[in-house]
Amino acid sequence: MKKNVWYRGVMLAGLLATAHIANADWQKTDTLNQYRINDFAVSGTNLFAATAGSGIFLSTDTGANWVPVDSGLTDSYDMCLAASGANLFAGTNSGGIFSSSNNGASWTPVDSGFPWVNLFYQVNSLAVSGTNLFAGTEYGAGNAYLSTNDGTYWTHVDSGLPKKAIYSLAVIGTNIFAGTPSGIYLTTNNGVSWTPIDSGLPSKTTIVGCLAVSGTSLFAATGYKNTGSNSAGIYLSTNNGVSWTPVDSGLPSKTVSANCFAASGNNIFVGTQSSGIFFSNNNGANWVPFNSGVTSDDMGAVASLAVSGNYLIAGIAGKVWRRPLSDTALATPVIPYNQNTTALQTKLRVGASATMQAGIKVNYSLASRCAVRLGIYTVTGEKIISFDQGEQAQGTFSVSLPTDKIQAGLYICRFQAGICRESILVRVMK
């Protein structure tokens, strides 16, 4: 359930304006002709893609062009990738784990220690923690393994884990997190023991399909491989999984699962099963669609995301797309302010709509009396209109700012109530 949140006596409400920016769209690069692109990995300036049936591909130009790099692989159904120093690791659907020390030019199996070498075992996730490499598998293969020597030998480390698959792994310092069909588990001792961390998650049987780290924040997507009603959602923990909070404002309904994450600076991106890509620059308090340029004919399940150089890379329905990270500055409705205030519970949200005839309409509510000021600025910061409302009592208000002095285009609407400030991009239409 979405909650109204109060911040220093101010709550801003309304529908976030959507800005369509020319020349700020997704661009399709080489089509790998796959049903699914399972995973990406970045090693320096090299970007690797693991496909659902044609092995691994390499791009040295942030996803613009790709070449196959699969010599030595005996299973082309690569499920996951991880880079550790000069080594690249690939976990496959039924051929185990492979290692490459020459950017994928050749691959060598690294299976020693697994129980069923040369038999079926599916590797779902790989994660690097310092010099340690963790692998999460289907339960039939034992589900959690650790290598301390670049995959030369693996040790089974599953004490405390449920006897089920591990779908995803994530690392914050020495904390290793595992997403399973029965919630999230944590080890702080390199897998010697695992403990459940599910306070705030829907239930102890929550399916967690993917995890992501952004700074010290841990994100979890629930509902993976589960099409039941109200099964999907995104949750945030800022205390290493001690507690979880739902963060879904702006996302599609809870019947749409999130498949993957990527992080860059303050931005966290999420790819969904059927509604495209969303991003947040405020730790998930608000999510904004980031799909401009991907037509409905091209849109499919977003199976993988990565950040390479100055681009966000996406695997969408077997095709690789990329978009400049700088586009987030144009599309974001939130410009954070005063983030370290102790009373801050979540970022503010500004509601605005605009046409040349009706002007720019801003809706807001005040929890207590304070002074209110609004302004319209160009995207380069030049002030166009300033509108001082003076002090206003507690209540809900709506104000229309005239647009007779401006042309159609993209502008920044700035709102200040007491010490609280927020901004939103608004596109004025003819």
C-alpha positions as CSV (number, residue, x, y, z in Angstrom):
1,M,0.0,0.0,0.0
2,K,1.3,3.5,-0.9
3,K,1.5,5.9,2.0
4,N,1.3,9.7,2.2
5,V,4.5,11.0,3.7
6,W,4.9,14.3,5.5
7,Y,8.1,16.2,5.5
8,R,8.6,19.3,7.8
9,G,4.9,20.1,7.5
10,V,4.6,19.8,3.8
11,M,3.2,17.2,1.5
12,L,3.2,17.7,-2.2
13,A,0.7,15.6,-4.2
14,G,-0.3,15.1,-7.7
15,L,0.5,13.4,-11.0
16,L,4.1,13.6,-12.0
17,A,4.5,15.4,-15.4
18,T,6.1,13.3,-18.1
19,A,8.7,15.0,-20.3
20,H,9.4,13.7,-23.8
21,I,12.8,14.9,-24.8
22,A,13.9,15.0,-28.4
23,N,17.2,13.2,-29.2
24,A,17.1,11.7,-25.7
25,D,15.9,8.2,-26.5
26,W,17.0,4.6,-26.4
27,Q,18.9,3.4,-29.4
28,K,18.9,-0.2,-30.6
29,T,22.4,-1.5,-31.3
30,D,23.4,-4.9,-32.7
31,T,20.6,-7.4,-32.5
32,L,21.9,-10.7,-31.0
33,N,18.7,-12.4,-32.2
34,Q,18.0,-14.1,-28.9
35,Y,14.9,-14.9,-27.0
36,R,16.6,-13.4,-23.9
37,I,19.9,-11.7,-23.0
38,N,20.4,-13.1,-19.5
39,D,23.1,-11.0,-18.0
40,F,25.8,-8.3,-18.6
41,A,29.2,-7.9,-17.0
42,V,31.6,-5.0,-17.2
43,S,35.3,-5.3,-16.9
44,G,37.1,-2.0,-17.5
45,T,36.1,-0.8,-21.0
46,N,34.8,-4.3,-22.0
47,L,31.1,-5.1,-21.8
48,F,30.0,-8.8,-22.0
49,A,26.6,-10.2,-22.7
50,A,25.4,-13.7,-21.9
51,T,22.6,-14.9,-24.2
52,A,20.0,-17.6,-23.9
53,G,21.3,-19.7,-26.7
54,S,24.3,-18.4,-28.5
55,G,27.0,-18.0,-25.9
56,I,28.8,-14.9,-24.8
57,F,29.4,-11.7,-26.8
58,L,31.9,-8.8,-26.2
59,S,31.6,-5.1,-26.9
60,T,34.5,-2.7,-26.6
61,D,32.5,0.4,-27.5
62,T,29.8,0.5,-24.8
63,G,27.4,-1.8,-26.6
64,A,27.5,-0.3,-30.1
65,N,29.0,-3.4,-31.7
66,W,29.4,-7.0,-30.6
67,V,31.5,-10.0,-31.4
68,P,31.1,-13.6,-30.1
69,V,33.6,-14.8,-27.5
70,D,32.7,-18.4,-26.7
71,S,35.8,-20.6,-27.6
72,G,35.9,-23.4,-25.0
73,L,32.3,-23.1,-23.8
74,T,30.4,-26.4,-23.9
75,D,27.1,-24.9,-22.9
76,S,25.8,-21.8,-24.8
77,Y,22.9,-21.3,-22.4
78,D,24.8,-18.9,-20.2
79,M,22.8,-17.8,-17.2
80,C,25.0,-15.3,-15.4
81,L,28.4,-13.4,-15.5
82,A,30.8,-11.9,-13.0
83,A,34.1,-10.1,-13.4
84,S,36.8,-10.4,-10.7
85,G,40.0,-8.5,-11.5
86,A,41.4,-9.8,-14.8
87,N,39.1,-12.9,-14.7
88,L,35.6,-13.3,-16.1
89,F,33.3,-16.1,-14.9
90,A,30.3,-17.5,-16.6
91,G,27.7,-19.7,-14.9
92,T,25.7,-21.8,-17.4
93,N,22.4,-23.7,-17.6
94,S,23.8,-27.2,-17.6
95,G,27.6,-27.1,-18.1
96,G,28.8,-25.6,-14.8
97,I,31.1,-22.6,-14.4
98,F,33.7,-21.4,-16.9
99,S,36.6,-18.9,-16.5
100,S,38.4,-16.6,-18.9
101,S,41.5,-14.6,-18.3
102,N,41.7,-13.1,-21.8
103,N,38.5,-11.2,-22.2
104,G,36.5,-14.2,-23.4
105,A,38.9,-15.3,-26.2
106,S,39.0,-18.7,-24.5
107,W,37.2,-20.3,-21.7
108,T,38.1,-23.1,-19.2
109,P,35.7,-25.1,-17.0
110,V,36.2,-24.5,-13.2
111,D,34.1,-27.3,-11.6
112,S,36.2,-28.9,-9.0
113,G,34.3,-29.2,-5.7
114,F,30.8,-29.3,-7.3
115,P,29.0,-32.6,-6.6
116,W,27.8,-33.4,-10.1
117,V,30.6,-32.5,-12.4
118,N,29.6,-33.3,-16.1
119,L,26.0,-33.6,-15.0
120,F,23.2,-31.1,-15.0
121,Y,23.4,-28.2,-12.6
122,Q,22.2,-24.7,-13.3
123,V,24.1,-21.7,-12.0
124,N,21.7,-18.8,-11.5
125,S,24.0,-16.1,-10.0
126,L,27.6,-15.2,-9.3
127,A,29.0,-12.5,-7.0
128,V,32.4,-11.3,-6.0
129,S,33.4,-10.2,-2.5
130,G,37.1,-9.2,-2.3
131,T,39.0,-12.3,-3.4
132,N,36.0,-14.6,-2.8
133,L,33.7,-15.8,-5.5
134,F,30.2,-17.0,-4.7
135,A,27.9,-19.1,-6.9
136,G,24.1,-19.6,-6.4
137,T,22.6,-22.6,-8.1
138,E,19.4,-24.6,-8.3
139,Y,18.9,-26.7,-5.2
140,G,19.7,-29.9,-7.1
141,A,23.3,-28.7,-7.2
142,G,23.5,-27.8,-3.5
143,N,22.5,-24.1,-4.0
144,A,25.6,-22.1,-2.5
145,Y,29.3,-22.4,-3.2
146,L,32.4,-20.5,-2.4
147,S,35.8,-20.3,-4.2
148,T,38.7,-18.5,-2.7
149,N,41.1,-19.2,-5.6
150,D,39.4,-17.8,-8.7
151,G,37.2,-20.9,-9.2
152,T,40.0,-23.5,-9.0
153,Y,38.1,-25.2,-6.2
154,W,34.6,-24.7,-4.8
155,T,33.3,-25.4,-1.3
156,H,29.6,-26.1,-0.5
157,V,28.4,-23.3,2.0
158,D,24.7,-23.6,2.7
159,S,24.3,-24.0,6.5
160,G,21.0,-22.2,7.3
161,L,19.8,-21.8,3.8
162,P,16.5,-23.3,2.7
163,K,16.7,-26.4,0.5
164,K,15.8,-24.4,-2.5
165,A,17.4,-22.5,-5.4
166,I,19.3,-19.2,-5.1
167,Y,18.1,-16.8,-7.7
168,S,20.4,-13.9,-7.0
169,L,23.4,-12.8,-4.9
170,A,24.5,-9.3,-3.8
171,V,27.5,-7.9,-1.8
172,I,27.9,-5.0,0.6
173,G,31.4,-5.2,2.1
174,T,31.7,-8.5,3.9
175,N,27.9,-9.1,3.9
176,I,26.7,-11.5,1.2
177,F,22.9,-11.6,0.5
178,A,21.0,-14.4,-1.3
179,G,17.6,-14.1,-2.9
180,T,15.6,-17.4,-2.7
181,P,12.1,-18.7,-3.2
182,S,11.8,-18.3,0.6
183,G,13.0,-14.7,1.1
184,I,16.4,-13.2,1.6
185,Y,19.4,-14.7,3.6
186,L,22.6,-13.1,4.9
187,T,26.0,-14.4,5.7
188,T,28.7,-12.3,7.4
189,N,31.2,-15.2,7.6
190,N,31.7,-16.1,3.9
191,G,28.9,-18.7,3.9
192,V,29.8,-20.6,7.1
193,S,26.2,-19.8,8.2
194,W,23.2,-18.0,6.7
195,T,20.3,-16.3,8.5
196,P,17.0,-15.1,7.2
197,I,16.4,-11.3,7.0
198,D,12.8,-10.8,6.1
199,S,11.4,-8.1,8.5
200,G,9.1,-6.0,6.4
201,L,8.9,-8.4,3.4
202,P,5.4,-9.7,2.6
203,S,5.9,-13.2,4.0
204,K,8.6,-15.8,4.8
205,T,7.8,-17.5,1.5
206,T,8.5,-14.4,-0.6
207,I,10.2,-15.2,-3.8
208,V,13.1,-12.9,-4.4
209,G,14.3,-12.9,-8.0
210,C,16.9,-10.2,-8.0
211,L,19.0,-8.0,-5.7
212,A,21.0,-4.9,-6.3
213,V,23.3,-2.6,-4.3
214,S,23.5,1.2,-4.6
215,G,26.0,2.6,-2.2
216,T,24.8,1.2,1.2
217,S,21.3,0.6,0.0
218,L,20.1,-2.9,-0.9
219,F,17.1,-3.4,-3.3
220,A,15.1,-6.6,-3.6
221,A,12.5,-7.5,-6.3
222,T,9.9,-10.0,-5.2
223,G,7.5,-12.1,-7.2
224,Y,10.0,-13.6,-9.6
225,K,8.6,-16.7,-11.4
226,N,5.3,-16.0,-9.6
227,T,2.3,-14.6,-11.6
228,G,-0.1,-14.5,-8.6
229,S,-1.9,-11.4,-7.7
230,N,0.0,-8.9,-5.6
231,S,3.1,-11.0,-5.7
232,A,5.5,-8.5,-7.2
233,G,7.2,-5.5,-5.6
234,I,10.4,-3.7,-4.8
235,Y,11.8,-3.4,-1.3
236,L,14.6,-1.3,0.2
237,S,16.9,-1.9,3.1
238,T,19.4,0.6,4.4
239,N,20.6,-1.5,7.4
240,N,22.0,-4.6,5.7
241,G,18.6,-6.3,5.6
242,V,17.6,-5.9,9.3
243,S,14.4,-4.3,8.0
244,W,12.7,-3.7,4.6
245,T,10.4,-1.0,3.3
246,P,8.3,-1.1,0.1
247,V,9.4,1.4,-2.5
248,D,7.0,1.3,-5.4
249,S,5.6,4.8,-6.0
250,G,5.4,5.3,-9.8
251,L,5.8,1.6,-10.7
252,P,3.2,-0.5,-12.5
253,S,0.9,-2.8,-10.6
254,K,2.1,-5.5,-8.3
255,T,1.3,-8.1,-10.9
256,V,4.3,-6.9,-13.0
257,S,7.5,-8.4,-11.9
258,A,10.9,-6.7,-11.8
259,N,13.6,-8.7,-13.5
260,C,16.8,-6.8,-13.1
261,F,18.6,-3.8,-11.6
262,A,21.5,-1.5,-12.4
263,A,23.0,1.4,-10.4
264,S,25.0,4.4,-11.3
265,G,25.8,7.1,-8.7
266,N,22.5,8.1,-7.1
267,N,20.4,6.5,-9.8
268,I,18.9,3.0,-9.5
269,F,17.3,1.5,-12.6
270,V,14.9,-1.4,-12.7
271,G,13.8,-3.5,-15.7
272,T,10.3,-5.1,-15.6
273,Q,8.6,-8.0,-17.3
274,S,6.2,-6.0,-19.5
275,S,6.3,-2.3,-18.6
276,G,9.8,-1.3,-19.6
277,I,12.5,0.4,-17.5
278,F,12.1,2.8,-14.6
279,F,14.6,4.8,-12.6
280,S,14.8,6.6,-9.2
281,N,17.3,9.1,-8.0
282,N,16.0,9.1,-4.4
283,N,16.5,5.6,-3.1
284,G,13.3,4.3,-4.7
285,A,10.9,6.8,-3.1
286,N,9.7,7.7,-6.6
287,W,10.2,5.8,-9.9
288,V,10.0,7.4,-13.3
289,P,9.5,5.6,-16.7
290,F,12.6,5.7,-18.8
291,N,11.4,4.1,-22.0
292,S,11.4,6.9,-24.6
293,G,12.5,5.5,-28.0
294,V,11.4,1.9,-27.4
295,T,8.3,1.4,-29.3
296,S,5.5,-1.0,-28.3
297,D,6.6,-3.4,-31.1
298,D,10.1,-3.5,-29.6
299,M,9.1,-3.6,-26.0
300,G,9.3,-7.0,-24.2
301,A,10.7,-8.4,-21.0
302,V,13.7,-6.4,-19.8
303,A,15.9,-9.3,-18.8
304,S,19.2,-7.5,-18.0
305,L,20.6,-4.1,-17.3
306,A,24.2,-2.7,-16.9
307,V,26.1,0.5,-16.8
308,S,29.0,0.8,-19.3
309,G,30.9,4.0,-19.6
310,N,28.3,6.8,-20.0
311,Y,25.5,4.5,-21.1
312,L,22.8,2.4,-19.5
313,I,22.6,-0.9,-21.4
314,A,19.5,-3.0,-21.6
315,G,18.7,-6.5,-22.9
316,I,15.1,-6.2,-24.1
317,A,13.5,-9.2,-25.9
318,G,16.8,-10.5,-27.2
319,K,18.0,-7.1,-28.4
320,V,20.6,-4.7,-27.0
321,W,19.7,-1.1,-26.4
322,R,21.6,1.8,-24.9
323,R,20.8,5.2,-23.6
324,P,23.1,8.0,-22.3
325,L,23.1,8.2,-18.5
326,S,22.9,12.0,-18.9
327,D,19.3,11.6,-20.0
328,T,18.3,11.0,-16.4
329,A,18.9,14.7,-15.8
330,L,16.2,15.6,-18.4
331,A,13.7,12.9,-17.4
332,T,13.9,13.1,-13.6
333,P,11.0,14.7,-11.7
334,V,13.0,15.0,-8.5
335,I,15.9,17.3,-7.6
336,P,16.9,16.2,-4.1
337,Y,17.3,19.0,-1.5
338,N,18.3,18.9,2.1
339,Q,18.6,15.1,2.1
340,N,20.4,15.0,5.4
341,T,17.5,16.6,7.4
342,T,16.7,14.3,10.3
343,A,13.0,14.7,9.7
344,L,13.3,13.4,6.1
345,Q,11.3,10.3,5.5
346,T,11.2,10.3,1.8
347,K,11.7,12.8,-1.0
348,L,9.0,15.3,-1.9
349,R,6.8,14.9,-4.9
350,V,5.6,17.8,-7.0
351,G,2.5,17.5,-9.1
352,A,2.2,19.7,-12.2
353,S,0.5,19.8,-15.6
354,A,0.8,22.3,-18.3
355,T,-0.7,23.6,-21.6
356,M,-0.3,27.0,-23.3
357,Q,-4.0,27.7,-22.7
358,A,-4.4,26.6,-19.1
359,G,-0.9,27.5,-17.8
360,I,1.2,25.4,-15.4
361,K,-1.0,24.0,-12.7
362,V,0.6,23.0,-9.4
363,N,-1.2,21.1,-6.6
364,Y,0.1,20.9,-3.1
365,S,-1.0,20.3,0.5
366,L,0.3,22.0,3.7
367,A,0.3,20.2,7.1
368,S,1.0,23.5,8.9
369,R,1.2,27.2,8.2
370,C,4.2,28.4,6.1
371,A,5.3,30.7,3.3
372,V,5.0,29.4,-0.2
373,R,6.8,30.5,-3.4
374,L,6.8,29.0,-6.9
375,G,8.9,29.8,-9.9
376,I,9.4,28.7,-13.6
377,Y,13.0,28.4,-14.9
378,T,14.6,27.3,-18.1
379,V,16.5,24.1,-18.1
380,T,19.7,26.2,-17.9
381,G,18.5,28.0,-14.7
382,E,17.2,31.3,-16.1
383,K,14.2,32.6,-14.1
384,I,11.1,33.2,-16.2
385,I,8.3,33.6,-13.7
386,S,8.3,34.1,-9.9
387,F,5.1,33.7,-7.9
388,D,4.9,34.4,-4.2
389,Q,1.9,33.0,-2.4
390,G,2.8,34.4,1.0
391,E,1.9,32.6,4.1
392,Q,-0.8,29.9,3.8
393,A,-2.6,27.9,6.4
394,Q,-2.9,24.2,6.6
395,G,-4.8,22.8,3.7
396,T,-4.8,21.8,0.0
397,F,-4.2,24.3,-2.7
398,S,-3.9,24.6,-6.5
399,V,-2.3,27.4,-8.4
400,S,-2.0,28.1,-12.1
401,L,1.1,30.0,-13.3
402,P,0.5,31.9,-16.6
403,T,2.4,30.8,-19.7
404,D,1.9,33.9,-21.8
405,K,5.5,34.9,-21.3
406,I,7.0,31.6,-22.4
407,Q,7.1,29.4,-25.5
408,A,6.2,25.8,-25.7
409,G,9.1,23.7,-24.5
410,L,10.7,22.1,-21.4
411,Y,10.9,24.1,-18.1
412,I,11.7,23.5,-14.4
413,C,9.0,24.3,-11.9
414,R,10.5,25.1,-8.5
415,F,8.4,24.9,-5.3
416,Q,9.4,26.2,-1.9
417,A,7.2,25.8,1.3
418,G,9.0,26.9,4.5
419,I,12.5,25.3,4.4
420,C,11.4,22.6,1.9
421,R,12.3,22.8,-1.7
422,E,11.5,20.7,-4.7
423,S,11.7,20.8,-8.5
424,I,10.1,19.1,-11.4
425,L,10.5,19.2,-15.2
426,V,7.4,20.3,-17.0
427,R,6.8,20.3,-20.7
428,V,4.5,23.2,-21.9
429,M,2.5,22.1,-24.9
430,K,0.8,24.4,-27.5
